[in-house]
Structure formats: C-alpha cells, structure tokens
Amino acid sequence: MTKKLLAVFAHPDDESFGPGGTLAKYAREGVEIHLLCATRGERRGNKINKDVKISHIREKELLEAVKVLGIVRVEFLDFIDGQLCNAIYHQLAGKIIKKINEFKPQVVLTSERRGISGHLDHIAVSMTTTYAFLKTKVSQKLYYNCLLKGTRDRMRDDYFVYFPEGYPESEITTKIDYTPYWKLKKEAMLAHQSQLKDVRALLARFTKFPKVDHFILQYHRGVKVSLPEKDIFAGINSPD
C-alpha cells in the first residue's frame, strides 16, 4: 500500500506558504502527494509583463514550486480567484469528491476553517474539502493546517478584513518538524516571484520561529488515533 496525501488549496503559493515543509518531508519519505488548486491566482492583476496574464505566470510558478517540494501531480480546478462563494460551492466540492474517489488518499489536508489569513477563498476551500471528505468515506484522516497563536504578526491585522488570531496549543493535535526541509520550503516560496512582497514578509517571520507546521486532526475514521501526534500518517498501515 502506497501512502497517499491529497492537499487542497485555493491559490498558487498556498501550498508553499502554508505546509510546504511538511509536504517536502513526506514527499521525500515516499508519500505520493497530489495537489488540487482551486484557482490560478488571477486576482492581483498583471504587474510583471503586460503581454502575459498573471494567471499564466502564477501557474508556472506553482509548477516550479511543486517540483521543489516533490509533489507529483497538480490539478487546477479552474475557478476564479476571489469568486469562491456560495454559488459555486457544490461545483467545487464535486471536483474534490471526484479526485478523492479516483486518487484514494489516506490523508487529506487543507486550510483551517478561518482560512489561516482570513481569505474568504481559503475558507471556501476548507469548507468544501471538509464536505468532500465526509461525503466520500474513502480517506482516513482530514487535517487542517493552522497558525499557532502567538506567532501571528500584528502588522497583518488588516491583510484582508481581519487576520484570525490562530489556535492555542491545547487545540493543536499534530506538529510536524520540517527543520531538515527548511531550505526546500524557502526555495518553493521563492518560486512564487510574482508574490515577492508576501514571500519576503513571511520568510522574515518564519525565520524567527521553530520549523514546525501545526495541524488540527479534524476528522478520522477506521484508524486508531493517539494525540498529540508527530506524524500525519500515524495509525495508518505502512506501505508493503
């Protein structure tokens, strides 16, 4: 049995800015990782080349980042950045359900329900991924990537509408130490050159803190769980 992980995010860069260290770690341990990206990050407009759409630029950046991280497959779901709303929830969920049924990952990973940064697209993807996990009955664990309370940068209070405060230690179920993969995370982040302002701000923050990704095990089934965890595949059978 090959270990499989499906990551579901809203935009190119969410995979690297978020659990990039964790994805790099598991890829190098032989886990087959696929990524669903709901949009191509069209919203920011074209500030690089007037002859090239920003969506094309960001798509190329993502494909470069996933090579660094070791993700073997990326699928764009072809929704529009900033438009993940009630009107398309079931279309989005349907595509995630289809992927789960076809890929059959033991673990599904997405953003926590407040979208980490408060971005409404992140929240929509979190909700629809949760719905897809519950409807499919295929995967054994659903994890939310989250921000630890106390690591939040107050300078980003108005980043969208309100930058959520993060989660206390008592609510964190799973910590993944990605220290050996820190350079890979940085390299993947730097692949997103169209977002360089955010990359620089995040790298300055990440450098100050331990190289640990934080997760909440939101749902599990058919697997014995012992919390807290240091492995998102804990309790799942090892490959043959």
N, C-alpha and C positions, 0 to 999 in steps of 0.2 A: 504493500500500500504506500503510494507516494503521498507525502504530506503536501496539502494544497492550501493556499491562502488567497482569498479574494479581497482586494482593497477597493473601496468605492468612495470617490471624492467628486467635488463639484467642478474644480478648475485645475488646469495645469499649474503646478507648483504646490498644491495641497499635499501631494504625496511626499515631497522633499522637505517642505517647511514643517510638516507635521511629523509622522512617524518614519521619516527617511532612514534614520539609524537602525530602527527595528527591522524595516524591510530589507536593508542591506545585510543585516546579521542573518536573517532567516534564509535569504537567497543563497548566501554562502554556506549555509548548513544543508543545502539540498532541497529546500522547500520550493515548490513550483508556485510562483506568485503571478497572478493576473491583476490588472488594474482596469476598472471602469472609470472613465472621466466624463461626467455629465455634459460639460460644455468645452469649448475651446478657448475660453477666456476672452471673448470678443469685447467686453465692456469698456476697457480702458481707452479705446481709440488707438490710432496709429501715430506713434511718436518716434518710430525708428526709420521707416522708409515709406514714403508716400505711395510707392508703387506696389507695396506688399501689404496685404491685410494682416492686422495684428493677430488674427486667429491662426494664420499660417505660421507666423513667427512663433507663437506660443505652442503650437502643435509640434514644431520641430524641436523647440526647447525641451518639451516633455519627453519626446522620443530620445533625446540625448541624455536627459536625467535618468530615465529608467534603465538605460544601458549601464550607467554608473552604478545604480542601485542593484541591478541584477534581476529586475522584473522582466519576465519573458514574453508577456503579451499585454498590449494596451488596446482598449476599445473605447472609441468616442461614441457617446450616446446621442450626439447631435442636437442637444438642447442649447438654448441661448443664454449666455452669461447674464445674470440679473433678472431672468424671467422664469425661475423655478418656483412656480406658485401653484395655488390650488387647482387651477385649470388644467395642469399637466401632470399632477401627482400620480394618477393611475397609469399614464403612459410611461412615466419614468419608472415606477415600481414594476410595471410589466416587463421592461427591458432587464431590470435587475433580476427578477424572478427567472426569466429565460436563461440568463447567464448562470445563475446558481444551479438550476436544473441540469444544464449542459456540462458545466465545469466540475460540479460536485465538490466544492471546497469544504474541508472540515472546519475552517475558521473564516469568518467574515469580519472585516474591520472597516470602520468608518468614523466620522467625527461624532463627538458627543452632541446631545440634543440642543445645546445652546450654540452650537456651531463653532466652539472654541473662541472665535473672534467676534461672534455676534452676526456674522454674514448670513443673510437670510437664505442664500443658496446652500450654504453649509447645513443649515437647519433642515431645509427641504430634503437634502440627500440623506441626512441622518434618519429622518422620519420614514422616508420611503424605503431605505435599506432595512430598517427595523421591520417594517411591514413585510418586505420580501422575505426576510429571514423567517418570520413567523408563518408565512403562508406556504413556504416550500417544504419545511420539515426535512431538509437534506443536510444542512450544516449543523455541527455540534456546538459551536460557540460563536457568539456575536460580541465583539469588543468595540467600545467607544474610546478613541484616542482623546485625551483631555489634558487640560493645563492644570498643574498643581498650584493651589492657592499660595500666594506669596512670591510666585515667580512672574506674576502679571506686571506689565510695565504700565505705570500710571500715565505715562506720556501718551498712551494709545487709547485713553478713555473715549475719545470721540472718533475712533478709527472708522467705525460705521455709524451706528447710533449709540450703542453702548457696548464696551468690551467687557464680557462677563468676567466675574471675579475668580473663576477657577474653582477647583474642588479641594476640600480638605483631605489630609492624609487618611482620615477614617473612611473615606468613600473610595479611595483608590484600591482596586483589587489586585492589580498586576503592574509590576515595574520591570522594564527591560533595560539592562545596562548595555549601551551600544558604544562604550568607550573605544573598543578596537576598530570601530567603523566610523568614527567621528570624521575622519578625512574624507571618506566616501560621501557622507551626508553633506559636508561642505561643498564638495565637488558637484554633487547633484543640485544643490541650491544655486550654485554659481552658474549652472547651465541655463537658469531662467534669467538671462541678461535683460530682458525687457522689464523685469520687475526688480532691477538692481537696487533701487531705494529701499524696498522692503527686505531684500536679501541682506544688505548691509546692516540694517537695524536689527534684524533677527540674529545674525551672526554675532553681533556685539552682545546681545542678550544671552544667547546660548553659550558663549564662551565663558560666562561668569558662573554658570551652574553645572552641577554634575551631569554627565552624559547619560541621562536616564529618560526613557519615554514612559509616560504614565497612561494607564488604561483602566477602564471600568468594564468588567465582565458583566454585560447587561443581561444576557440570556445564555443558558446552556441546557443541553439535553443529551441523554444517552452517554454521559461521561461523568466520571467521578471527579469532583472538584474539591480542592483543599486550598483555602485562601489564607494569607496572600500568596500570590504566585510570582515566579520569576521566569515563567515560560508560558507563552500563549497556547502552546500545544500540550501543556500538562494534562495528563489523563487520557490523551488520545494515543491510540496504538502507534508504535514506531513503524517505519517502513520495513517491509520484508527484506 
